[in-house]
Amino acid sequence: MRRRVSGEFWYPARTAMKTSVSVSIDVPNLAEGIAFYCAAFGFTKKSEPVPGVAVLGGLDVELVVLEKPAGSKPSPHTEDHRKYERHWTPVHLDFHVDDLQAALQRVEALGAKREQVFENPEHGSAAFCSDPFGHGFCLLARSTGQ
């Protein structure tokens, strides 16, 4: 049973659930997806529980790389199809880095594309990028104040 307290809902302790989050990324080639995310961001492969699925660990997050062919449907309830050219999605990953230029050089050498760079030494600069599979991500420089 939930109760409203000061305009917000709270749940009694007996209904509390342990929750964790993993991020799943579709790629057209599992080996290439594993190689990019491990080399670019320091993930390590923890397991391949079933064919076409790899679980990567690191950065206090679990990244699940899923091999899904281009043109396949993400759901039976949509007419959309997977495409690995650059595409927009309202959800993306932010990687907070100490050295933006070094991180940018590393991901570009591994096949990522630089799309925009915003220089802001006071608050931390940012680079908008896409991985080799068309997914957007950001590199965010930690500001000197953090």
Summary of the structure (lengths in Angstrom):
residues: 146
radius of gyration: 18.5
end to end distance: 40.3
largest distance: 52.9
contacts: 354
relative contact order: 0.16
helix: 17%
strand: 35%
